[in-house]
Amino acid sequence: MKWFRIQVTAPSSQAEDAAAAMAVLGCSGVKIDEGEPTRLEAHFDKDVATGVAAVVAPWGGKISSATWVEEEDWTQAWKRKAPAIVVGKFCIHPSHEPPRPGLINLLIDAGMAFGSGDHATTRLMLLEMQQMAQVRPLGRVLDLGCGSGVLAMAAVKLGATEVVASDIDRRAIEEAQNNVKTNRVGKITFIEGSLGKCPGNFDTIVANVTTEVHLKRSGDYALRLNPGGRLRAGGVRAEESESVAQVMEAVITRASEGWTLLKLKSEINGSSVPAVAPVEMPAATAKASTARFPKPAPPTVKPASTPGTKRSEDPPTLLPHQLSAPAAAAVASVPAPPPARVPDRRRGAFHHLDMNVSNLEQSRNFYLRLLPRFGFELGESGDGWMSFTHGDFHLTLVQVEEKWKTREFHRKGVGVNHLAFSAASRDAVDALHEWLVWEGITVLYGGPMEMGGMEAPNYGVFFEDPDRMKLEYVYRP
């Protein structure tokens, strides 16, 4: 079979974006040779020179070569260049290299799927997974964007009880399945698709994908982790790591060769990830409006502050069910303090806001993706309503009755105009804007803009919810 080979040069700072743009046109993977400029190579089953030239141009990319080649020619040439890679206790070796004694050997011939061990992002993730397994078992693992399957196989070798490996490219899945068969590794289920198609929740998620995917899925990751679960997000360039980490509520855990690996701040603070399922209340209780907000619970435990992770807002308070088992036991063993005088609360402070919606399920899916980015947690729910909490504040979505659906919301009429959420920085606003565009959410007024005084202007982005309620994410210096 013949393949159409495209070779592109691009500035190193924009090479990943150019590679991602090429992948959209149908190649199974893009080979990246680091340098200045960076050289990219991909193979397609048809002549796509015009399309590639168009999609890489915005990233400074230019085609240096475009020609038909025999599959045997480029495959064998590529394989001959591939050396064995040793990463901690693992050795990833091609078929022409012997296994290394005393190491965990994985035989992977370089192919069209990403993940032969020669890239820094793969090596960072392998080292991190080994350290994670030493701390506690990996449990049920999701390998998001599995490529060659190297991380999925490594997870099994490190003691994972089950691994789900997913990729949006069918050819990558087929290659990974062949690698698993060659290495005789079990416990791996393959899913063609992204996060939404992967069943259940996970104890560990390893996502060695692109920055764009992380920005798109940052609000979804935590919702797919079991309590106490761990996430590692790879494929983030060093120059992008600060803004990505801010959106994901994450910190850098490893870095090498201009690439970084992120983990959630909640893991550092010792907290667990909240479960996604809302708590259903008895119908008789749910119908009473005062039941939406129960009486204040006993004092809860907040995560300890960590140097370098200061935010403009307080981190969400941990609820008792969010504590890991050891932490919960430690809290339970502490003698109860004497009753304290209830502090006076400021009169006039907002406690909750009810927002009527035309389709509760549609709005639920929208705000489940959005509000965790702003520090909100999923609260209680009942018959026709659900709430999100941020400290003492509750934002509640309420399903309107059928007879009121004809009166659609319009922000130019009397009543609420829009809701604004506070951003920690201008970069956070820009990162959210990228996520909104990726998700296909309507962005108003052309994108982020400066507002207010000239000396220290506010910076924000406006967008719409499913009922066309205008929302704002704004940084105020």
BELHU-V543433 format. One record per backbone hydrogen bond with DSSP energy under -0.5 kcal/mol. NH is the residue of the N-H (numbers start at 1). CO is the residue of the C=O. If there is no record, write none. Layout:
nh: {NH;NH}
co: {CO;CO}
This chain:
nh: {3;4;5;5;6;7;8;9;10;14;15;15;18;19;20;21;22;23;24;25;26;27;28;31;33;33;34;38;39;40;41;42;43;44;48;52;53;54;55;56;57;58;59;60;61;62;64;65;67;69;71;74;75;76;77;78;79;80;81;81;82;82;83;85;87;87;90;91;92;93;93;97;101;103;104;105;106;108;108;111;122;123;124;125;126;127;128;129;130;131;132;133;134;135;136;141;141;142;143;144;144;145;145;146;148;149;153;154;155;156;157;158;159;160;161;162;163;164;165;165;166;166;167;170;173;174;175;176;177;178;179;180;181;182;183;184;184;185;189;191;193;193;197;198;199;202;203;204;205;206;207;207;208;208;209;209;214;215;216;217;218;220;221;222;224;224;225;226;229;230;232;233;234;234;236;237;238;240;241;241;242;244;245;246;247;248;249;250;251;253;254;256;259;260;261;262;263;264;265;267;268;269;270;271;272;279;280;281;285;286;287;288;289;291;292;293;294;304;309;318;322;323;324;328;329;330;331;332;333;334;334;349;353;355;357;363;364;365;366;367;368;369;369;370;371;373;374;375;376;377;379;381;382;384;385;386;387;388;389;390;393;394;395;396;396;397;398;399;400;404;405;405;407;408;413;419;421;423;429;430;431;432;433;434;435;436;437;438;439;440;440;441;444;447;449;451;458;459;460;461;462;463;464;465;468;470;471;472;473;474;475;476;477}
co: {69;44;3;67;42;65;40;62;38;11;11;12;14;15;16;17;18;19;20;22;23;22;43;41;31;39;32;10;33;8;31;6;29;4;46;48;49;50;51;52;53;54;56;57;56;9;7;7;5;3;1;70;71;72;73;74;75;76;77;78;78;79;81;92;85;90;87;104;85;91;106;94;99;100;89;103;91;93;106;113;119;119;120;121;122;123;124;125;126;127;128;129;130;131;132;139;162;204;164;142;206;143;166;166;114;146;149;150;151;152;153;154;156;155;139;139;187;141;163;189;143;164;191;168;169;170;171;172;173;174;175;176;177;178;179;180;181;180;163;165;167;191;194;195;197;224;140;140;230;142;205;232;144;206;207;234;210;211;212;213;214;217;217;218;220;221;222;202;226;203;205;262;207;232;260;235;258;237;237;238;238;240;241;242;243;244;245;245;263;261;261;259;256;236;254;233;251;231;249;264;264;265;267;266;322;379;278;381;282;282;283;285;287;288;289;290;292;269;306;301;319;320;270;324;325;326;327;328;329;330;331;346;394;396;398;359;360;361;362;363;364;365;366;366;367;370;371;372;371;389;387;279;385;382;382;397;380;395;377;393;390;351;388;353;394;386;355;384;357;401;401;402;404;406;410;470;472;474;425;426;427;428;429;430;431;432;433;434;435;436;437;436;462;444;460;458;451;475;449;473;444;471;442;469;465;417;463;419;461;421;459;474;475}
